[in-house]
Amino acid sequence: MPNIGAPELLLVLAIVILIFGASRIPKLGRSMGQSIRGFKQGLKEDVIEEDEAGAAKKVDAAATKADEK
């Protein structure tokens, strides 16, 4: 797999500028950053919810064991 160097990156940048225009590139970058932040926040919320659900199951299991004794 060939390495991507500076000339290739400049070519890609030139194509992006031609397609989207120089005025829209900051808006695209901003929206991409917001999307990535939202995705990461969603992942963190899922982990917290899973931790809370796991803790609730442990408490329920402990209560059931205590009731059986």
DOTOR-924980 format. One record per residue: residue number from 1; residue in three letters; z, y, x of N, C-alpha, C in turn. Coordinates in steps of 0.2 Angstrom, whole numbers, plus 2048, in hexadecimal, padded with zeros to 3 digits. Last residue first. Example, Ala and Ser with C-alpha at 12.3 -4.5 7.8 and 13.67 -1.06 7.14 Angstrom:
# residues 2
(2, "SER", (823, 7F5, 840), (824, 7FB, 844), (827, 800, 840)) (1, "ALA", (827, 7E4, 842), (827, 7EA, 83E), (827, 7F0, 842)) 
This chain:
# residues 69
(69, "LYS", (905, 7AE, 75E), (90B, 7AC, 761), (910, 7AD, 75D)) (68, "GLU", (8FA, 7B4, 758), (8FB, 7AD, 758), (901, 7AA, 75A)) (67, "ASP", (8FC, 7C2, 75B), (8FD, 7BF, 754), (8FE, 7B8, 753)) (66, "ALA", (8F8, 7C2, 768), (8FF, 7C4, 766), (901, 7C1, 75F)) (65, "LYS", (8EA, 7BF, 766), (8EF, 7BB, 76A), (8F6, 7BC, 769)) (64, "THR", (8E7, 7CB, 75F), (8E6, 7C4, 75C), (8EA, 7BF, 760)) (63, "ALA", (8E9, 7D5, 769), (8ED, 7D5, 763), (8EC, 7CE, 75F)) (62, "ALA", (8E0, 7D1, 772), (8E7, 7D1, 774), (8EB, 7D1, 76E)) (61, "ALA", (8D4, 7D3, 76B), (8D5, 7CD, 76E), (8DD, 7CC, 76F)) (60, "ASP", (8D5, 7E1, 769), (8D5, 7DD, 764), (8D7, 7D6, 766)) (59, "VAL", (8D4, 7E5, 777), (8DA, 7E7, 773), (8DB, 7E2, 76D)) (58, "LYS", (8C7, 7E1, 77A), (8CD, 7DF, 77E), (8D4, 7E0, 77A)) (57, "LYS", (8C0, 7E9, 771), (8C0, 7E1, 770), (8C6, 7DE, 774)) (56, "ALA", (8C2, 7F5, 776), (8C4, 7F4, 76F), (8C5, 7EC, 76E)) (55, "ALA", (8BC, 7F4, 783), (8C3, 7F5, 782), (8C6, 7F4, 77C)) (54, "GLY", (8AF, 7F3, 77E), (8B2, 7EE, 782), (8B9, 7EE, 782)) (53, "ALA", (8AD, 800, 779), (8AC, 7FA, 774), (8B0, 7F4, 778)) (52, "GLU", (8AE, 808, 784), (8B3, 809, 77E), (8B3, 802, 77A)) (51, "ASP", (8A4, 804, 78B), (8AA, 803, 78E), (8AF, 803, 788)) (50, "GLU", (899, 807, 783), (89A, 800, 785), (8A1, 7FF, 787)) (49, "GLU", (89B, 815, 783), (89B, 812, 77D), (89D, 80A, 77E)) (48, "ILE", (898, 818, 791), (89E, 819, 78E), (8A0, 816, 788)) (47, "VAL", (88B, 813, 791), (88F, 810, 795), (896, 811, 793)) (46, "ASP", (885, 81D, 789), (884, 816, 787), (88A, 812, 78B)) (45, "GLU", (887, 829, 790), (88A, 828, 789), (88A, 820, 787)) (44, "LYS", (87E, 826, 79B), (886, 827, 79C), (889, 826, 795)) (43, "LEU", (872, 827, 795), (874, 821, 798), (87C, 821, 799)) (42, "GLY", (872, 834, 790), (871, 82E, 78B), (874, 828, 78E)) (41, "GLN", (871, 83A, 79C), (877, 83B, 798), (877, 836, 793)) (40, "LYS", (864, 836, 7A1), (86A, 834, 7A4), (871, 835, 7A0)) (39, "PHE", (85D, 83C, 797), (85C, 835, 798), (863, 833, 79B)) (38, "GLY", (85F, 84A, 799), (861, 847, 792), (861, 83F, 793)) (37, "ARG", (85A, 84B, 7A6), (861, 84D, 7A4), (863, 849, 79E)) (36, "ILE", (84C, 849, 7A3), (850, 844, 7A7), (858, 845, 7A6)) (35, "SER", (84A, 854, 79A), (849, 84D, 798), (84D, 848, 79C)) (34, "GLN", (84C, 85E, 7A3), (850, 85E, 79D), (850, 857, 79A)) (33, "GLY", (841, 85C, 7AC), (848, 85C, 7AE), (84D, 85B, 7A8)) (32, "MET", (836, 85E, 7A4), (837, 857, 7A7), (83F, 857, 7A9)) (31, "SER", (837, 86B, 7A0), (838, 866, 79B), (839, 85F, 79E)) (30, "ARG", (835, 871, 7AD), (83C, 872, 7A9), (83D, 86D, 7A4)) (29, "GLY", (828, 86D, 7B0), (82E, 86B, 7B4), (835, 86B, 7B1)) (28, "LEU", (822, 874, 7A6), (821, 86C, 7A6), (827, 86A, 7AA)) (27, "LYS", (824, 881, 7A9), (826, 87E, 7A3), (827, 877, 7A3)) (26, "PRO", (81E, 882, 7B6), (825, 882, 7B5), (828, 880, 7AF)) (25, "ILE", (810, 87F, 7B1), (813, 87A, 7B5), (81B, 87B, 7B5)) (24, "ARG", (80A, 889, 7AA), (80D, 884, 7A6), (811, 87F, 7AB)) (23, "SER", (803, 892, 7B3), (809, 894, 7AF), (80D, 88F, 7AB)) (22, "ALA", (7F9, 88A, 7B9), (7FF, 88C, 7BD), (805, 88F, 7B9)) (21, "GLY", (7F3, 87C, 7B0), (7F3, 883, 7B2), (7F9, 885, 7B5)) (20, "PHE", (7F0, 86F, 7AE), (7F5, 872, 7AA), (7F5, 87A, 7AB)) (19, "ILE", (7E5, 86B, 7B7), (7E5, 869, 7B0), (7EA, 86D, 7AC)) (18, "LEU", (7E7, 872, 7C3), (7E0, 873, 7BF), (7E1, 871, 7B8)) (17, "ILE", (7F3, 86E, 7C6), (7F2, 875, 7C5), (7EC, 876, 7C1)) (16, "VAL", (7F0, 860, 7C9), (7F5, 862, 7C3), (7F4, 869, 7C2)) (15, "ILE", (7E7, 862, 7D4), (7E5, 85F, 7CD), (7EA, 861, 7C7)) (14, "ALA", (7F0, 867, 7DD), (7EA, 86A, 7DB), (7E8, 868, 7D4)) (13, "LEU", (7F9, 85C, 7DE), (7FC, 862, 7DC), (7F6, 867, 7D9)) (12, "VAL", (7F0, 852, 7E4), (7F3, 851, 7DD), (7F6, 857, 7DA)) (11, "LEU", (7EE, 858, 7F0), (7E8, 857, 7EB), (7EB, 856, 7E4)) (10, "LEU", (7FA, 858, 7F6), (7F7, 85F, 7F4), (7F1, 85E, 7EF)) (9, "LEU", (7FC, 84B, 7F7), (801, 84E, 7F3), (7FE, 855, 7F1)) (8, "GLU", (7F2, 848, 801), (7F2, 845, 7FA), (7F6, 849, 7F5)) (7, "PRO", (7F7, 84F, 80C), (7F0, 851, 809), (7F0, 84E, 802)) (6, "ALA", (804, 849, 80E), (803, 850, 80C), (7FC, 851, 809)) (5, "GLY", (803, 838, 809), (804, 83D, 80D), (803, 844, 80A)) (4, "ILE", (807, 828, 804), (805, 82E, 801), (807, 834, 806)) (3, "ASN", (802, 819, 80C), (807, 81E, 80B), (804, 825, 808)) (2, "PRO", (7FB, 80A, 804), (7FB, 810, 808), (800, 815, 806)) (1, "MET", (800, 7FA, 804), (800, 800, 800), (800, 806, 804)) 
